[in-house]
Amino acid sequence: MHDRGVARPSNRATVSLEERRKERTGAIRRLGRRRLLVALGVLVLLAGAVWAVAFSPLTGLDTVTATVDSESEYVDVAEVEAAADAQLGTPLVRLDVAAIEAAAESLPGVADATVERSWPSGVDISVTPRVPVANAQSGERWQLLDADGATIAEVDEPVAQLPVVDVPDSEDSERVLDAILSAIGQMPPELSSQVTSAAAQSPGAITFTLADGAAVLWGSAEESDLKSQVLLVLLEQAPASTYDVSVPRSPTTG
């Protein structure tokens, strides 16, 4: 006897479910393949970008531009640009910026150098020149020194606009020279331009001679800013043949 109230699943319904299951599995596989292809494509693009930036000659250094912060006859722009010669052709991302800066700063007239990449294939080198503050005799020639004692250049004759420094040949000569140059370096241009010579037997006994022949007892390089201002006032208000500003708060003239 058969129970007519119970419906039996048909073979057609079973086949439809199996087909949908296969279609779903195939769709998942196709989606997975597409995602894999996309991921591979992205990796290829990234690898190409890395190669282009880090290894391609398209970004290799071929243009070097140098600028000097202020006018200086002791800095040769071509020599500054040549500081990057060893790295011509190197992709900018792998450029040794510190090495270029060091090469530029090794030039006698350069105090400081800064290098910036200029994409896609150049660099800009900005340099601050050393400023000469004094002449110092060296054999038959003259050295132009900056306030730090660095030799900027050697010339046959002393530069007329700079004072001549006379330092005794002694164990203390380096400290004496440093003190004189430090004092001159702290003077405003309107005062340093009047100084024709400088001498000292010790770091605390600096003496300057002005263009009019007046002598200035400076003392040490300490408080040179204040001493400069005091001397400028004395030069204007109390002309004399001798000025003593070694104690700037109690200057004297004679």
Secondary structure, 3 states (H helix, E strand, C coil): CCCCCCCCCCHHHHHHHHHHHHHHHHHHHHHHHHHHHHHHHHHHHHHHHHHHHHCCHHHECCEEEEEECCCCCCCCHHHHHHHHHHHCCCEHHHCCHHHHHHHHHCCCCEEEEEEEEECCCEEEEEEEECCCCEEEEECCEEEEECCCCCEEEEECCCCCCCCEEECCCCCCHHHHHHHHHHHHHCCCHHHHCCEEEEEECCCCCEEEEECCCCEEEEECCCCHHHHHHHHHHHHHHCCCCEEECCCCCCCEEC
